[in-house]
Amino acid sequence: MKKLYYSIGEVSELTTVEPHVLRYWETIFKELSPRKNKAGNRIYREQDITFVLKLKELIQDKKYSTAGAKKFLEEQQEESGSSDTDTTDISFETKKDLKEIRAFLVKLQDKL
């Protein structure tokens, strides 16, 4: 079942981005601003997680600096004429499913 909100720990586990990095990215990217619940804990929505995955791809995989990633996202937004930067990305649910399949295959390979 799909959840409406995810904790920072769940987001960290799903995206393999450390919680302190998520909090740091919040200070740089205005698009990443999870709400807080009554206890003051961050609660992320799917669109937040999709944005985190995009940042991870740019910063950790493609080795952009945070300033470079910010500029890239701004240029991408200008080109599309929209504030939605993740329209062509694979959905969060699909990425989650693929991650689970990969983990299964790794376990299966270890048994062979």
FENVENTA-V662264 format. One line per field, one symbol per residue. ss: DSSP state (2 for helix, 1 for strand, 0 for the rest). psi: psi as a letter, one per 20 degrees, with the letter a starting at -180 (. if undefined). burial: + if it has 24 or more other ideal C-beta (glycine too) atoms within 12 Angstrom, else -. Layout:
ss=???
psi=???
burial=???
//
This chain:
ss=0000010222222220002222222222000000110000011102222222222222222000022222222222222200000000000222222222222222222220
psi=ppqhqqrhggggghikpqhhgghghhigohhnnqrqahijqppqrghggghghgggggghgikqrhgggggghgghgghikqioikhiqqqggghgghgggggghggghhh.
burial=-----+++-++--++-+---++--++--+-++-+-------+++-++++++++++++++---------++-++-----------++--+--+--++----------------
//
